[in-house]
């Protein structure tokens, strides 16, 4: 039944509606695959087969009655374990939340269910989501299906590993500093970090509020851009529980509008070097877009380094102030990775009211300057990270003769959290070790549709993408497209 788990979500929906595919068979095939691969991957933290199959049977009954009209009818999906799913653990990888099971779905989960999606379970994350590697004291580490000795990233690493390995057709992650995009890049899948408020973050832990609402978002992850777009369409929309929420309607991008989109690309930021293969991937993607008739020019906006520093003021220093009281006297229950993050962020002075206000004002000023530069280039193309997937526990790397430290390697995503810009990742190339390399497509606020249109166009220009061979599981994942 592996052919069922290698299908795109769009193909699954078509099969369910035409009654060629049974939602129950789809769900069972994914549950079987999870059971087979879980010992090596450790992507899921809570699966309840009986609940999943009950949902699948309801989807099958709708299909038999000719009522399978939802955009995700019968599609088995997964959700990061920092988002409320009724009856499933929402622990954010922390012993401090062990056993937390919400009674109600987050609004985005309600929307997914209403569209016909079938929930497979919830996926692993680093403690309190404060790492770019997924490991915790509750469930241990998640491994990358391309190479078990490497991480699938963080903090949505369990979600990325589940989707890349065919254990899930797609799902939901969250992103405050690259936590959707870095795992997508590491795992060879697609991911979208939307504008804050475009998809409601209500029901996410830690809760988005104050300055953190400017950074943190929830968003879709999938194996294709088309599936990413379907998930986005289902989840987007205003909700009173999200402080950044706004009633922005869906605005499809016409082919003419796509062809008129000017794209600026840059291979590095001039500060943190990227691997030669990453540089080559971005240049190759830019050439492919240009060769297809789009206007593509070398352009790197100014203000990125300032954005990185301001991001750390909010995510790092303010984040330490938020988490510190929660972790006080609980060091024995706190994961080493979170303690390491707290030591880095706690090495600097905590905010005063004056410094936090200055940071917030600085953010708005640099955002205004970058937006002005993007009037000529409403879409940017750039790296996702300095490196491909790293080995578990690594914290620095030699890149082009320079040492790249752990906190610097992800600056390519952090800028756009600070600025509040939507950004998508599309797998594009391979490193020498066979690891995937994604490229990042960035747009102006509330222009997710344009970002996805460029991403889909780029995906069509790419050679057929083959997922991880997973020789460690003695099986091969069929081609994804």
C-alpha positions as CSV (number, residue, x, y, z in Angstrom):
1,X,0.0,0.0,0.0
2,X,3.0,2.3,-0.2
3,X,1.7,3.9,-3.4
4,X,-1.1,5.4,-1.2
5,X,1.4,7.1,1.1
6,X,3.4,8.5,-1.8
7,X,0.5,10.3,-3.4
8,X,0.0,14.1,-3.2
9,X,-2.9,15.4,-1.1
10,X,-4.5,16.7,-4.3
11,X,-4.4,13.3,-5.9
12,X,-5.9,11.7,-2.7
13,X,-8.8,14.1,-2.8
14,X,-9.4,13.4,-6.5
15,X,-9.4,9.7,-5.8
16,X,-11.7,9.9,-2.8
17,X,-14.2,12.1,-4.7
18,X,-14.3,9.7,-7.7
19,X,-14.6,6.8,-5.2
20,X,-11.4,5.2,-6.6
21,X,-9.7,5.5,-3.2
22,X,-11.1,4.7,0.2
23,X,-10.4,7.2,3.0
24,X,-10.2,4.2,5.3
25,X,-7.5,2.6,3.1
26,X,-5.6,5.8,3.0
27,X,-5.7,6.2,6.8
28,X,-4.7,2.6,7.4
29,X,-1.8,2.8,4.9
30,X,-0.5,5.8,6.8
31,X,-1.0,4.3,10.2
32,X,0.9,1.1,9.0
33,X,3.7,3.2,7.7
34,X,3.9,5.2,11.0
35,X,4.1,1.9,12.9
36,X,6.8,0.6,10.6
37,X,9.0,3.7,10.6
38,X,8.5,5.1,14.0
39,X,11.2,3.2,15.8
40,X,13.8,4.8,13.5
41,X,12.3,8.2,12.9
42,X,10.5,9.1,16.2
43,X,8.4,11.7,14.4
44,X,5.1,11.2,16.2
45,X,4.4,11.6,19.9
46,X,0.7,10.6,20.0
47,X,-1.2,8.5,17.6
48,X,-4.7,7.1,18.2
49,X,-5.5,4.7,15.4
50,X,-9.1,4.2,16.5
51,X,-9.9,7.9,16.4
52,X,-8.1,8.2,13.0
53,X,-10.1,5.3,11.5
54,X,-13.3,6.6,12.9
55,X,-12.7,9.9,11.1
56,X,-11.8,8.1,8.0
57,X,-15.0,6.1,8.1
58,X,-17.0,9.3,8.3
59,X,-15.1,10.6,5.3
60,X,-15.8,7.4,3.4
61,X,-19.6,7.7,4.2
62,X,-19.5,11.3,2.8
63,X,-17.8,10.0,-0.4
64,X,-20.4,7.2,-0.8
65,X,-23.2,9.7,-0.5
66,X,-21.6,12.1,-3.0
67,X,-20.9,14.7,-0.3
68,X,-17.1,14.7,-0.4
69,X,-16.8,18.4,-1.2
70,X,-14.1,19.4,1.2
71,X,-10.7,20.5,-0.1
72,X,-9.0,17.8,2.0
73,X,-11.5,15.0,1.8
74,X,-10.0,11.9,3.4
75,X,-6.4,13.3,3.4
76,X,-4.4,12.0,6.4
77,X,-2.5,14.8,8.0
78,X,-0.4,15.5,11.1
79,X,-0.2,18.5,13.5
80,X,2.8,19.8,15.5
81,X,2.4,19.0,19.2
82,X,2.3,22.7,20.2
83,X,-1.1,23.2,18.6
84,X,-4.4,22.2,20.3
85,X,-5.9,19.0,18.8
86,X,-8.8,17.7,21.0
87,X,-7.8,14.5,22.7
88,X,-4.2,14.6,21.7
89,X,-1.2,15.7,23.7
90,X,-0.1,19.3,23.4
91,X,3.1,19.3,25.4
92,X,5.5,21.4,23.3
93,X,8.2,18.8,24.1
94,X,8.3,19.8,27.8
95,X,8.0,17.8,31.0
96,X,6.4,21.0,32.5
97,X,3.4,20.2,30.2
98,X,3.5,16.4,30.4
99,X,0.1,14.9,30.0
100,X,-1.6,18.2,28.8
101,X,-4.5,17.1,26.5
102,X,-6.7,19.9,25.2
103,X,-10.5,19.4,25.1
104,X,-11.0,21.6,22.0
105,X,-9.4,22.0,18.6
106,X,-7.5,25.1,17.7
107,X,-9.4,27.1,15.1
108,X,-7.1,26.0,12.3
109,X,-7.6,22.4,13.3
110,X,-11.4,23.0,13.2
111,X,-11.0,24.3,9.7
112,X,-8.9,21.3,8.6
113,X,-11.5,18.9,9.9
114,X,-14.3,20.8,8.3
115,X,-12.5,20.5,5.0
116,X,-12.5,16.7,5.4
117,X,-8.9,16.1,6.7
118,X,-8.3,13.1,8.8
119,X,-5.9,13.6,11.8
120,X,-3.2,11.0,12.2
121,X,-1.6,12.3,15.3
122,X,0.7,15.0,16.7
123,X,4.4,15.3,16.0
124,X,7.6,15.8,18.0
125,X,9.2,19.2,18.8
126,X,12.1,20.5,20.9
127,X,11.2,21.8,24.4
128,X,9.2,25.0,24.3
129,X,10.1,25.1,20.6
130,X,13.4,26.9,21.3
131,X,15.8,24.9,19.0
132,X,16.5,24.2,15.4
133,X,17.0,20.5,16.3
134,X,14.2,18.3,17.6
135,X,15.0,16.5,20.8
136,X,13.5,16.6,24.3
137,X,13.4,14.7,27.6
138,X,9.8,13.5,27.0
139,X,10.2,11.7,23.7
140,X,13.8,11.9,22.6
141,X,15.2,13.0,19.2
142,X,13.6,12.9,15.8
143,X,15.8,11.7,13.0
144,X,16.0,12.8,9.4
145,X,14.7,10.2,6.9
146,X,17.5,11.2,4.5
147,X,20.1,10.2,7.1
148,X,19.2,9.0,10.6
149,X,22.4,10.5,12.0
150,X,21.2,14.0,11.1
151,X,18.4,16.2,12.5
152,X,15.1,16.9,10.6
153,X,15.4,20.4,12.0
154,X,13.4,22.3,14.6
155,X,11.2,23.3,15.9
156,X,8.8,21.6,13.5
157,X,11.2,18.7,13.0
158,X,8.7,15.9,13.8
159,X,6.3,17.3,11.3
160,X,8.9,17.6,8.6
161,X,10.2,14.0,9.1
162,X,6.6,12.6,9.1
163,X,5.8,14.3,5.8
164,X,9.1,13.6,4.1
165,X,8.9,9.9,5.0
166,X,5.4,9.4,3.7
167,X,3.9,8.9,7.2
168,X,1.7,12.0,6.6
169,X,0.4,13.7,3.5
170,X,0.9,17.1,5.0
171,X,0.3,19.1,8.1
172,X,0.9,22.1,10.3
173,X,4.0,23.5,11.9
174,X,4.9,26.8,13.6
175,X,7.6,29.3,12.9
176,X,9.1,32.1,15.1
177,X,12.6,32.0,13.7
178,X,12.7,29.5,10.8
179,X,10.9,26.6,12.5
180,X,8.8,25.7,9.4
181,X,11.3,26.6,6.8
182,X,14.5,25.1,8.2
183,X,12.9,21.7,8.8
184,X,11.4,21.8,5.3
185,X,14.9,22.6,3.9
186,X,16.5,19.9,5.9
187,X,13.9,17.3,5.0
188,X,13.3,18.0,1.3
189,X,9.7,19.2,1.6
190,X,7.8,22.5,1.1
191,X,6.7,24.9,3.9
192,X,5.1,28.3,4.2
193,X,5.6,30.9,6.9
194,X,2.6,33.2,6.4
195,X,2.2,36.8,7.5
196,X,1.3,37.0,11.2
197,X,-2.5,36.8,11.5
198,X,-3.1,35.3,8.0
199,X,-3.6,31.9,9.6
200,X,-4.8,32.1,13.2
201,X,-2.3,31.2,15.8
202,X,-5.1,30.8,18.4
203,X,-4.6,27.5,20.3
204,X,-0.8,27.4,19.9
205,X,1.6,27.1,22.9
206,X,3.5,29.3,23.7
207,X,0.7,31.8,23.0
208,X,1.4,34.6,20.5
209,X,1.0,37.9,22.2
210,X,2.8,41.2,22.6
211,X,6.1,41.4,20.6
212,X,6.0,37.6,20.1
213,X,2.8,38.0,17.9
214,X,5.1,39.9,15.5
215,X,7.4,36.9,15.1
216,X,5.5,33.6,15.6
217,X,3.1,32.1,13.1
218,X,1.5,28.7,12.2
219,X,1.6,27.4,8.7
220,X,1.3,24.5,6.3
221,X,4.0,21.9,5.4
222,X,3.6,19.4,2.5
223,X,5.6,17.6,-0.2
224,X,4.4,19.8,-3.0
225,X,3.5,23.5,-3.5
226,X,0.0,22.6,-4.7
227,X,-0.7,20.7,-1.4
228,X,0.8,23.7,0.5
229,X,-1.7,26.0,-1.3
230,X,-4.6,23.7,-0.4
231,X,-3.7,23.6,3.2
232,X,-3.2,27.4,3.2
233,X,-6.6,28.0,1.6
234,X,-8.3,25.9,4.2
235,X,-6.6,27.4,7.3
236,X,-6.4,31.1,6.4
237,X,-8.9,33.6,7.6
238,X,-9.5,35.9,10.5
239,X,-10.0,34.7,14.1
240,X,-10.6,36.8,17.2
241,X,-8.0,34.9,19.2
242,X,-5.0,36.0,17.1
243,X,-3.9,39.6,17.9
244,X,-2.6,40.1,14.4
245,X,-5.7,38.7,12.7
246,X,-7.1,40.6,9.7
247,X,-9.9,39.8,7.3
248,X,-7.7,39.5,4.2
249,X,-9.6,37.7,1.4
250,X,-8.0,35.1,-0.9
251,X,-6.6,36.7,-4.0
252,X,-5.5,34.3,-6.7
253,X,-2.6,35.4,-8.9
254,X,-3.2,35.4,-12.6
255,X,-0.6,34.1,-15.0
256,X,-0.1,37.7,-16.3
257,X,0.5,39.0,-12.8
258,X,3.0,36.2,-12.2
259,X,4.9,37.0,-15.4
260,X,5.0,40.7,-14.3
261,X,6.5,39.9,-10.9
262,X,10.0,41.1,-10.6
263,X,12.3,38.9,-8.5
264,X,15.4,39.9,-6.6
265,X,17.8,37.2,-5.7
266,X,21.0,37.0,-3.5
267,X,23.2,34.0,-2.8
268,X,24.4,35.2,0.6
269,X,24.0,38.1,3.0
270,X,27.7,39.2,3.1
271,X,28.0,38.1,6.8
272,X,27.2,34.4,7.2
273,X,28.6,32.3,4.4
274,X,26.6,29.5,2.8
275,X,27.9,26.2,1.5
276,X,29.0,26.3,-2.2
277,X,26.1,23.9,-3.0
278,X,23.6,26.2,-1.3
279,X,25.0,29.2,-3.3
280,X,24.8,27.1,-6.5
281,X,21.2,26.1,-5.7
282,X,20.0,29.7,-5.4
283,X,21.8,30.8,-8.5
284,X,20.4,27.8,-10.4
285,X,16.9,28.6,-9.3
286,X,17.3,32.2,-10.3
287,X,18.5,31.2,-13.8
288,X,15.6,28.8,-14.1
289,X,13.1,31.5,-13.3
290,X,14.8,34.0,-15.6
291,X,14.9,31.4,-18.4
292,X,11.1,30.9,-18.1
293,X,10.5,34.6,-18.9
294,X,10.4,36.2,-15.4
295,X,12.4,39.3,-14.6
296,X,15.1,38.2,-12.2
297,X,17.9,40.5,-11.0
298,X,20.7,40.3,-8.4
299,X,19.3,42.3,-5.5
300,X,19.9,42.2,-1.7
301,X,17.9,44.6,0.4
302,X,19.8,46.6,3.1
303,X,18.7,46.3,6.7
304,X,19.0,42.5,7.0
305,X,21.7,42.6,9.6
306,X,19.8,45.1,11.6
307,X,16.7,42.8,11.3
308,X,18.7,39.9,12.6
309,X,19.9,41.8,15.7
310,X,16.4,43.1,16.4
311,X,15.0,39.6,16.0
312,X,17.3,38.3,18.7
313,X,16.3,41.2,21.0
314,X,12.7,39.8,20.8
315,X,13.0,36.1,20.3
316,X,16.2,35.6,22.4
317,X,16.2,38.2,25.2
318,X,12.5,38.7,25.6
319,X,12.0,35.0,25.1
320,X,14.3,34.3,28.0
321,X,12.3,36.7,30.2
322,X,9.1,34.9,29.3
323,X,10.5,31.3,29.9
324,X,12.7,32.1,32.9
325,X,10.0,32.1,35.5
326,X,8.4,29.0,34.1
327,X,11.7,27.0,34.3
328,X,12.8,28.4,37.7
329,X,13.8,25.5,40.0
330,X,12.9,23.0,37.3
331,X,16.4,22.5,35.7
332,X,16.2,18.8,36.3
333,X,13.1,18.6,34.1
334,X,14.5,20.9,31.4
335,X,16.1,19.5,28.3
336,X,19.9,20.3,27.7
337,X,19.1,22.1,24.5
338,X,16.7,24.5,26.2
339,X,19.1,25.1,29.0
340,X,21.8,25.9,26.4
341,X,19.4,28.3,24.7
342,X,18.6,30.0,28.0
343,X,22.3,30.3,28.8
344,X,22.9,32.1,25.5
345,X,19.9,34.4,25.8
346,X,20.4,35.0,29.5
347,X,24.0,36.2,29.0
348,X,22.6,39.6,27.9
349,X,20.8,42.1,30.0
350,X,17.0,41.6,30.3
351,X,14.8,44.3,28.7
352,X,13.7,47.4,30.5
353,X,10.6,49.1,29.3
354,X,12.7,51.6,27.5
355,X,14.8,48.9,25.7
356,X,11.8,46.9,24.6
357,X,10.1,50.0,23.3
358,X,13.3,50.9,21.4
359,X,13.4,47.4,19.9
360,X,9.8,47.6,18.8
361,X,10.2,51.0,17.2
362,X,13.4,49.8,15.5
363,X,11.6,46.9,14.1
364,X,9.0,49.1,12.5
365,X,11.6,51.5,11.1
366,X,13.7,48.7,9.4
367,X,10.5,47.1,8.1
368,X,9.5,50.3,6.5
369,X,12.9,50.7,4.8
370,X,12.9,47.1,3.5
371,X,9.3,47.4,2.2
372,X,10.3,50.5,0.3
373,X,13.1,48.6,-1.4
374,X,10.7,45.8,-2.3
375,X,8.5,48.1,-4.3
376,X,10.7,47.2,-7.2
377,X,11.2,43.6,-6.2
378,X,8.0,42.3,-4.5
379,X,9.5,38.8,-4.4
380,X,13.0,37.8,-3.1
381,X,14.8,34.5,-3.7
382,X,17.6,33.5,-1.3
383,X,19.0,30.7,0.8
384,X,17.0,29.1,3.7
385,X,20.1,28.4,5.8
386,X,23.8,28.4,5.7
387,X,24.0,24.6,5.6
388,X,22.0,21.5,4.8
389,X,20.8,19.1,7.6
390,X,23.5,18.8,10.3
391,X,24.5,15.9,12.5
392,X,22.7,15.6,15.9
393,X,24.4,17.8,18.5
394,X,26.6,19.8,16.1
395,X,26.8,23.5,17.0
396,X,29.3,25.0,14.5
397,X,30.5,24.4,11.0
398,X,33.3,25.4,8.7
399,X,31.8,27.1,5.6
400,X,34.1,28.7,3.0
401,X,36.9,28.9,5.5
402,X,34.8,30.6,8.2
403,X,33.3,29.2,11.3
404,X,29.5,29.5,11.3
405,X,28.0,29.3,14.7
406,X,24.7,27.6,15.5
407,X,22.8,30.9,16.2
408,X,24.1,32.4,13.0
409,X,23.3,29.6,10.5
410,X,19.5,30.4,10.5
411,X,19.7,34.2,10.1
412,X,18.4,33.7,6.5
413,X,15.0,32.9,8.0
414,X,15.0,35.0,11.1
415,X,15.0,38.3,9.2
416,X,11.6,37.6,7.8
417,X,10.1,36.7,11.1
418,X,11.2,40.1,12.4
419,X,9.8,41.8,9.3
420,X,6.6,39.8,9.2
421,X,7.0,38.8,5.6
422,X,5.5,35.5,4.1
423,X,8.1,33.1,2.9
424,X,8.0,29.6,1.4
425,X,10.6,26.9,0.9
426,X,10.8,24.7,-2.2
427,X,13.3,21.7,-2.4
428,X,15.6,22.4,-5.3
429,X,19.0,20.6,-5.2
430,X,21.1,18.1,-3.4
431,X,24.3,18.4,-1.4
432,X,27.3,16.1,-2.0
433,X,26.0,13.8,0.7
434,X,22.7,13.5,-1.1
435,X,21.0,15.8,1.4
436,X,18.2,18.1,0.1
437,X,18.7,21.9,-0.3
438,X,15.7,24.2,-0.4
439,X,15.5,27.7,-1.7
440,X,13.4,30.5,0.0
441,X,10.8,32.6,-1.7
442,X,9.8,35.8,0.2
443,X,7.0,38.3,-0.4
444,X,5.5,41.4,1.0
445,X,3.0,41.1,3.9
446,X,-0.3,39.5,3.1
447,X,0.9,38.4,-0.4
448,X,1.1,34.7,0.3
449,X,-0.7,34.0,-3.0
450,X,2.1,35.6,-5.0
451,X,4.7,33.7,-3.0
452,X,3.0,30.4,-3.6
453,X,2.5,31.2,-7.3
454,X,6.3,31.8,-7.7
455,X,7.0,28.7,-5.7
456,X,4.7,26.6,-7.8
457,X,6.2,28.0,-11.0
458,X,9.7,27.2,-9.7
459,X,8.7,23.7,-8.7
460,X,7.5,23.1,-12.3
461,X,10.9,24.1,-13.6
462,X,12.7,21.6,-11.3
463,X,13.7,18.1,-12.3
464,X,11.4,15.4,-10.8
465,X,12.0,15.3,-7.1
466,X,12.6,11.9,-5.5
467,X,12.2,11.6,-1.8
468,X,14.6,9.9,0.6
469,X,15.5,6.3,-0.3
470,X,15.3,5.3,3.4
471,X,17.6,2.3,2.9
472,X,17.7,2.1,6.7
473,X,14.1,0.9,6.5
474,X,14.8,-1.5,3.6
475,X,12.3,0.2,1.4
476,X,12.2,3.0,-1.2
477,X,9.8,5.9,-1.2
478,X,8.4,6.2,-4.7
479,X,8.7,9.4,-6.6
480,X,6.5,12.1,-5.1
481,X,5.3,13.7,-8.3
